[in-house]
Amino acid sequence: GAGVSQTPSNKVTEKGKYVELRCDPISGHTALYWYRQSLGQGPEFLIYFQGTGAADDSGLPNDRFFAVRPEGSVSTLKIQRTERGDSAVYLCASSLTGGDGYTFGSGTRLTVV
Amino acid sequence: AQKITQTQPGMFVQEKEAVTLDCTYDTSDQSYGLFWYKQPSSGEMIFLIYQGSYDEQNATEGRYSLNFQKARKSANLVISASQLGDSAMYFCAMREGIEYDMRFGAGTRLTVKP
């Protein structure tokens, strides 16, 4: 695609529910990143994929968070047993190889009520 | 440990004047890259400028320039001739060594006054 696409743009869920956030990177970009941005703060790194594998998942806050990229393109961030503290904008970015600049998507605003 | 520090939560500048947004960083790597992004109220992250640690000259992109002082570990963004559309959050970020993930500072909110 022309840019990084994230769906949904907004998601409201009840505490305790499971959610999936999708990222469709720029076609041909091998590197994909997930960040979380809380209100008034900078993006916080969650996980980085190179191809299908998670090259660095050190930013995932706990085992309720998991991400996959099975075919090396689309990625899904999965959050189990959501908590109110998970409310944030989840940003996805991709880059051609990983060593170059990022292109960010518009983000998914997650609200846990 | 905080790797990127932006000490100015908010800045004001008069339209058409220049403004400097501060960024200091901490790394033990010799090879690293420094980035600035703009985030308008719409939420998208827009890449502005990049400086590599081995680049001897300060990076420039149109009205944006990066004042890179390696010994002080600072990478300040200078915006010349501010425009109303420059009002946004600005984030400094660093990518270290062979790592491909980028770490961001807390940001500075810039407001351009007419």
Contacts between the chains, C-beta under 8 A, distances in Angstrom:
chain1	res1	chain2	res2	distance
A	31	B	100	6.0
A	33	B	101	6.2
A	33	B	102	7.5
A	35	B	104	7.8
A	40	B	107	8.0
A	41	B	106	5.9
A	41	B	107	7.3
A	42	B	4	7.7
A	42	B	6	7.9
A	42	B	91	5.2
A	42	B	93	7.9
A	42	B	104	3.7
A	42	B	105	5.3
A	42	B	106	5.0
A	42	B	107	5.0
A	43	B	45	7.4
A	43	B	91	7.2
A	43	B	104	4.8
A	44	B	104	7.5
A	45	B	101	5.2
A	45	B	102	7.2
A	45	B	103	6.1
A	45	B	104	7.9
A	48	B	100	6.0
A	48	B	101	4.5
A	50	B	100	7.2
A	55	B	100	7.0
A	56	B	99	7.4
A	56	B	100	7.7
A	56	B	101	5.6
A	59	B	101	7.7
A	89	B	43	6.6
A	91	B	45	6.7
A	93	B	45	7.5
A	95	B	100	7.7
A	98	B	100	3.8
A	99	B	100	6.3
A	101	B	35	7.3
A	101	B	47	5.4
A	101	B	50	6.5
A	102	B	45	7.8
A	102	B	47	7.0
A	102	B	102	6.7
A	103	B	47	7.7
A	104	B	37	8.0
A	104	B	44	6.5
A	104	B	45	3.9
A	106	B	42	7.8
A	106	B	43	6.1
A	106	B	44	5.5
A	107	B	43	5.5
A	107	B	44	7.8
